[in-house]
Amino acid sequence: MEQFTLILLTGLSGAGKSRALQNFEDIGYYCIDNLPPGLLVKFIELCRQAEKKIRRAAVVCDLRGGEFFASMSETVDELRRMDLRLELLFLEASDEVMIHRYKETRRRHPLAPRGSVLDGIKLERGLLAELRGKADRIIDSSDFSLGDMREEIKTLYGQDGADTQMSLSVTSFGFKYGMPPDVDMVADVRFLPNPFYIPELKPLTGLEQPVRDFVLINPLTDEFLARYLELLHFLLPHYRQEGKQHLALAVGCTGGQHRSVALAEHIGDDLRGLGCFVTVKHRDIRARERLSAGDFSQRG
């Protein structure tokens, strides 16, 4: 008999939980928004007793629940002891992005209706810290468009055969902008020659052929890729055997425009050849232009 699956969504206000829930509904999950944690066990029982049994559900529980939300952490512990497949999904975004989103929608933060948005965000981060620590997966939506969130949910939860096939994400980033959150493995490629110092390559990115050629043709890159991909090819079957469904990889260089971008694309192509579902994202590829323009809305 198929085990009941519950995706429990929580996280920061404005991080995209409602949009994510809509995306879960699009791929066939039974969805409920803003359910008090104390009703989750009863909800699961109703799903199992329904005439047309509900096998997959996604539920948002967050601070909108007020005093009812206080029991959320204990409820998660209780659910983990039940016979079901539970995943606690935590959504967040950077302070700069959250502030931009609130200004764009002209909404007040629920925890700071008369104060600053930043004060509300900081208070909420503190209140959710324990729950974030219990999360099975954390999604940082700072760089996400509406379409990006849809593709992320579809890739992680909506593929046919997702119970047996692993999905992978490969993210390029620049160390100068900070490490990406919630990654399983980070490759630091700052040891490779930097196209930034080649005048004709500096304004380009790793998505363009001249930069890709510069990075990939180097013998040092060739040796690194051989060793790194050999390690991944060894690890993936063992991760699958242990029931791991998603592996988050990150490749970092100094600015996240040249070396990490070219290598993330190459690694993604290689892993697709193993029959994995792979998404490749470039967090900081345009960070320099955004910062010079004063736009922090897409900074990772």
C-alpha positions, -999 to 999 in steps of 0.1 A, spaced: 0 0 0 14 34 -10 26 55 19 9 88 25 31 118 16 29 151 34 49 182 23 47 207 52 56 242 40 67 269 64 92 298 64 94 335 62 65 357 53 69 368 17 93 340 8 69 324 -17 49 298 3 16 306 -13 31 305 -48 48 272 -40 16 258 -27 -1 267 -60 27 249 -78 21 218 -57 -15 219 -66 -6 220 -103 13 187 -100 -15 169 -83 -11 175 -45 -41 181 -23 -33 215 -9 -44 236 22 -31 270 31 -27 283 67 -38 251 86 -32 253 124 -6 227 133 -29 211 159 -52 200 131 -25 182 110 -30 147 126 -68 150 120 -62 161 85 -40 131 77 -67 108 92 -93 124 69 -71 120 39 -67 83 46 -104 77 52 -116 96 21 -135 75 -4 -110 84 -31 -79 82 -8 -56 112 -9 -20 100 -13 -1 133 -15 -8 166 3 9 199 7 1 221 37 13 256 47 16 263 84 32 296 93 30 325 117 -3 336 104 -17 309 127 -8 332 157 -10 313 190 -19 281 172 15 281 155 34 278 188 29 240 188 44 236 153 78 222 164 62 196 187 37 187 159 66 180 135 82 157 160 48 139 164 44 135 127 79 120 123 68 92 146 38 84 124 36 60 94 39 86 67 64 101 44 69 137 58 91 165 44 94 198 61 101 224 35 113 258 47 112 288 24 133 319 29 150 348 11 176 375 18 168 406 38 173 428 8 150 408 -14 123 406 13 124 443 18 121 449 -19 91 426 -22 73 443 7 80 477 -9 68 464 -43 35 451 -29 31 480 -3 23 455 24 33 457 60 52 429 77 28 409 99 52 410 129 58 448 125 26 464 113 37 498 126 75 493 125 101 487 98 99 457 75 135 448 85 125 446 122 97 422 113 120 400 92 146 398 120 120 390 146 105 363 123 139 347 116 144 344 154 110 328 160 115 303 132 151 294 139 143 261 157 118 251 130 144 259 103 168 236 120 144 207 117 137 213 79 144 185 55 149 210 27 155 248 26 147 268 -6 161 303 -8 138 321 -32 159 353 -35 168 347 -71 134 332 -81 110 345 -106 75 331 -106 85 307 -133 116 296 -113 96 286 -83 73 265 -106 102 247 -122 119 241 -88 88 225 -73 82 205 -105 118 193 -106 119 183 -69 84 169 -65 66 164 -98 87 142 -120 74 107 -129 94 81 -111 106 107 -85 106 80 -59 134 61 -76 152 87 -96 173 114 -80 170 151 -89 201 174 -87 206 211 -87 239 227 -97 243 263 -86 272 286 -96 280 315 -72 306 340 -62 323 337 -28 323 375 -26 285 374 -23 284 347 3 278 309 3 245 296 -10 224 281 18 213 244 20 238 228 -3 252 193 1 286 198 -17 306 229 -26 334 229 -52 358 259 -49 373 265 -83 392 297 -75 424 278 -81 418 279 -118 430 308 -141 405 337 -140 391 350 -172 383 383 -153 419 393 -160 417 388 -198 403 422 -212 383 406 -240 368 380 -216 361 402 -186 327 415 -198 315 381 -208 301 352 -187 307 315 -186 276 310 -208 295 324 -237 318 302 -258 350 322 -255 349 320 -217 339 283 -218 368 275 -241 392 294 -218 380 276 -187 375 241 -201 405 237 -223 429 243 -195 446 210 -185 441 219 -148 404 221 -154 404 188 -173 421 171 -143 397 187 -118 366 176 -138 379 141 -142 384 137 -104 352 156 -94 329 138 -118 344 104 -109 335 112 -72 300 122 -81 295 91 -103 307 70 -73 284 88 -47 251 90 -66 242 53 -66 249 51 -29 229 82 -21 200 67 -41 203 34 -21 201 54 11 168 70 -1 182 105 -9 160 121 -35 177 154 -41 214 165 -41 223 202 -41 257 210 -56 274 244 -57 304 256 -77 320 288 -66 345 312 -79 353 347 -69 326 367 -86 302 340 -99 304 351 -136 331 331 -154 347 299 -140 318 287 -118 292 293 -145 311 274 -172 318 245 -149 282 243 -135 269 240 -171 295 213 -179 287 193 -147 250 196 -153 253 182 -188 274 153 -175 249 144 -148 220 145 -172 238 117 -190 234 96 -159 196 98 -162 192 123 -134 168 153 -134 192 183 -133 186 220 -129 214 245 -133 212 280 -118 236 309 -118 230 329 -87 255 358 -92 260 359 -130 247 395 -131 255 406 -96 280 432 -106 255 450 -129 227 448 -102 250 462 -75 262 491 -97 226 499 -106 216 498 -69 191 469 -74 193 443 -47 161 425 -56 179 395 -72 210 393 -51 215 358 -36 
